[in-house]
Amino acid sequence: MTVCRILAALLLTVAGAAGAQEAAHRPDAPHASVATLMTKALSDYPGKEAMMITVDYPPGSVDPVHRHHAHAFVYVLEGSIVMAVNGGKPVTLKAGDTYYEGPDDVHTVGRNASQTEPAKFVVVLLKDKGAPVLTPVH
């Protein structure tokens, strides 16, 4: 399995209680596609690195519940996505909107807001060097 496929399988960003149930009821839901754009060691912060990725959500895509153990800065390029952390109220983001997740946040909802249109966003992660992009939460 390629690194991108592994990341895509893991980064099927978030679901929370409702989202997890939705994903569980939709095993045929399309999966997100993740591409790493760059990774850069941060010499001013020993042991840390920045990673920039893009996430493409096909229509109806839903993520599993996960955490990043990183500062995650999201910028929506196209379409509309729904995000929430720590069981909070989901927010719908459209092209040009931004979102932040902290290192201790659990990404409980992550999905394409549309059943008919794709969505795409960029994520910049500030994380421990060599740490995985995300860790599933069960």
FIDOTI-272217 format. One line per 5 residues: number of its first residue (from 0); their letters; for each residue x, y, z of C-alpha. Coordinates in nm, 2 decimals. Layout:
BEGIN
NUM = A = X:Y:Z ~ ...
end
This chain:
BEGIN
0 = MTVCR = 0.00:0.00:0.00 ~ 0.14:0.34:-0.09 ~ 0.20:0.61:0.16 ~ -0.07:0.82:0.00 ~ -0.32:0.54:0.02
5 = ILAAL = -0.23:0.48:0.39 ~ -0.26:0.85:0.46 ~ -0.59:0.87:0.27 ~ -0.73:0.57:0.46 ~ -0.62:0.74:0.79
10 = LLTVA = -0.71:1.09:0.70 ~ -1.07:1.03:0.61 ~ -1.12:1.32:0.84 ~ -1.35:1.28:1.12 ~ -1.67:1.17:1.24
15 = GAAGA = -1.76:1.21:1.62 ~ -2.06:1.03:1.76 ~ -2.29:1.13:1.48 ~ -2.02:1.11:1.21 ~ -1.89:0.78:1.34
20 = QEAAH = -2.24:0.64:1.32 ~ -2.29:0.79:0.98 ~ -1.96:0.63:0.86 ~ -2.05:0.30:1.01 ~ -2.39:0.31:0.83
25 = RPDAP = -2.21:0.40:0.51 ~ -1.93:0.15:0.45 ~ -1.96:0.22:0.08 ~ -1.89:0.59:0.13 ~ -1.61:0.72:-0.10
30 = HASVA = -1.27:0.77:0.06 ~ -1.07:1.09:0.07 ~ -0.75:1.12:-0.13 ~ -0.45:1.27:0.04 ~ -0.13:1.40:-0.12
35 = TLMTK = 0.18:1.52:0.06 ~ 0.30:1.85:-0.10 ~ 0.60:1.90:0.12 ~ 0.77:1.81:0.45 ~ 1.02:2.05:0.61
40 = ALSDY = 1.23:2.01:0.93 ~ 1.20:2.32:1.15 ~ 1.55:2.40:1.26 ~ 1.43:2.66:1.50 ~ 1.22:2.39:1.67
45 = PGKEA = 1.44:2.08:1.72 ~ 1.24:1.76:1.67 ~ 0.96:1.94:1.49 ~ 0.85:1.95:1.12 ~ 0.59:2.12:0.90
50 = MMITV = 0.40:1.91:0.66 ~ 0.16:2.04:0.39 ~ -0.10:1.81:0.24 ~ -0.40:1.83:0.02 ~ -0.72:1.64:0.09
55 = DYPPG = -0.97:1.57:-0.19 ~ -1.31:1.46:-0.07 ~ -1.53:1.30:-0.33 ~ -1.91:1.37:-0.29 ~ -2.04:1.20:0.02
60 = SVDPV = -1.69:1.13:0.17 ~ -1.68:1.08:0.55 ~ -1.38:1.05:0.78 ~ -1.33:0.83:1.08 ~ -1.27:0.99:1.42
65 = HRHHA = -0.90:1.07:1.46 ~ -0.65:1.31:1.61 ~ -0.34:1.46:1.46 ~ -0.11:1.53:1.77 ~ -0.02:1.84:1.58
70 = HAFVY = -0.13:2.20:1.51 ~ -0.34:2.16:1.20 ~ -0.43:2.47:0.98 ~ -0.69:2.40:0.72 ~ -0.77:2.62:0.41
75 = VLEGS = -1.06:2.52:0.19 ~ -0.98:2.54:-0.18 ~ -1.31:2.43:-0.33 ~ -1.64:2.29:-0.24 ~ -1.77:2.27:0.12
80 = IVMAV = -1.67:2.06:0.41 ~ -1.81:2.00:0.76 ~ -1.56:1.99:1.06 ~ -1.59:1.96:1.44 ~ -1.35:1.87:1.72
85 = NGGKP = -1.41:1.73:2.07 ~ -1.78:1.67:2.01 ~ -1.84:2.04:1.95 ~ -2.09:2.19:1.71 ~ -2.00:2.11:1.35
90 = VTLKA = -1.91:2.40:1.12 ~ -1.96:2.41:0.75 ~ -1.66:2.57:0.56 ~ -1.66:2.68:0.20 ~ -1.38:2.78:-0.04
95 = GDTYY = -1.17:3.05:0.13 ~ -1.26:2.95:0.49 ~ -1.01:2.84:0.75 ~ -1.01:2.60:1.04 ~ -0.77:2.51:1.32
100 = EGPDD = -0.72:2.19:1.52 ~ -0.49:2.17:1.82 ~ -0.26:1.89:1.92 ~ -0.50:1.76:2.19 ~ -0.81:1.79:1.98
105 = VHTVG = -1.00:1.48:1.86 ~ -1.14:1.54:1.51 ~ -1.49:1.41:1.56 ~ -1.66:1.53:1.24 ~ -1.50:1.55:0.90
110 = RNASQ = -1.69:1.51:0.57 ~ -1.78:1.66:0.24 ~ -2.09:1.87:0.29 ~ -2.22:1.77:-0.05 ~ -2.34:1.44:-0.19
115 = TEPAK = -2.30:1.56:-0.54 ~ -1.99:1.79:-0.56 ~ -1.63:1.72:-0.46 ~ -1.43:1.93:-0.21 ~ -1.06:2.00:-0.17
120 = FVVVL = -0.86:2.16:0.11 ~ -0.50:2.22:0.22 ~ -0.37:2.13:0.57 ~ -0.05:2.25:0.72 ~ 0.06:2.04:1.01
125 = LKDKG = 0.32:2.14:1.27 ~ 0.41:1.81:1.44 ~ 0.68:1.59:1.59 ~ 0.94:1.49:1.32 ~ 0.85:1.15:1.17
130 = APVLT = 0.51:1.13:1.36 ~ 0.22:1.00:1.17 ~ -0.02:1.25:1.01 ~ -0.31:1.11:1.22 ~ -0.40:0.85:1.47
135 = PVH = -0.74:0.68:1.46 ~ -0.95:0.71:1.77 ~ -1.17:0.42:1.86
end
